[in-house]
Amino acid sequence: MTMTTGRPASALTGPGAALLAAAQAEATLDRISHVRLSSVVLPLGAPVSDAKVLTGRQKPMTEVVFLVAEISTDQGFEGVGFSYSKRAGGPGQFAHAREIAPVLIGEDPSDIGKIWSKLAWAGASVGRSGLATQAIAAVDVALWDLKARRAGLPLAKLLGAHRDSVRTYNTSGGFLHTPIEEVIENAGRSLENGIGAIKLKVGQPDWRLDVARVTAVREALDPDVPLMVDANQQWDRPTAMRMGRIFEQLDLVWIEEPLDAYDAEGHAHLARSLDTPIATGEMLSSVAEHVRLIDAGASDIVQPDAPRIGGITQFLKLAAYTENKQIEIAPHFAMEIHLHLAAAYPLEPWVEHFDWLAPLFDEQLETRDGRMYVSDRPGLGFTLSEQARAWTVATAELGARP
Ligand SMILES: [Mg+2]
């Protein structure tokens, strides 16, 4: 009788095996040696209002504050990631990231899931969602950027792409502070620039204005142009149902955030009652919050935001869950990150086109024929611009430059 050990006969044993293993480990092992965190304040051209402003709950938005993480390793690899906040939270995200970031030094940047856990435990006292998670997100995105750059691949390819471009729609032209004539002009310009669909803000205190504006745009554009509307959580349940029924005639791609972001039961009732798909999820700040709404049947289209839910690591966990349930996704904002994640999602998503972030980077995304294209640049494919440096209001550095 022959005993087998499961080891090939040619396998090295003894000191030779140890040396080979050490050489292999040497080839793949790297260490995070330096981290720079920056708080970058991006001014907007004009104050921006959605329904939350018209109902008096928020002030017009004048800037977006970015938490940028730049990570360098012993072997000379680099990654850049970002998270963001609107209206409030920028200094808090930066402060939390600065407190937990020391645990990064010396970690192997390839072990992203392990690092995510380590950062979460470092700040566990303030929770595993919201601002705490968003502070981790900037680092997590930087680590994925670094891993893809190291592999010499665009992030979409590192993850495994289903397509090289993703359909895209414009949001920034259809805010509520913009007169309807300008909204129609903006829509025309977006379509000329290769964007494939138009989203309009609704949810005004006078519902008749919503109907008038959306109808005006519908009539001004080619009937084949896909349209969406976004109420930014400002309807109550009866109003959302009435508005949803009125908008059924306009063949919308979706109705976004008709209700409070955490109203799972209300969204589920709408999703069951209307033919127009219900989209929601941009305000949620963890995978667990998304799962609660998904399990309630609240959304036909889930709108995750990687920076808001803890970065790419968490987004991929959520994407596995939505794919398993055959749910479409339309990631919110941050197209520079979401283009890659959307390209790697089996059911074709929509990516939200916002050109606000363009001044932060030296490179721009290509959009044509209604689609946004993944570039062949490795990683996310972006480098921070001099303008981003000029808008930096705070930095923190940890470790030593290699
Ligand atoms: Mg929205």
Boltz pocket constraint, residues with backbone or C-beta under 6 A from the ligand:
constraints:
  - pocket:
      binder: B
      contacts: [[A, 230], [A, 232], [A, 256], [A, 257], [A, 282]]
      max_distance: 6.0
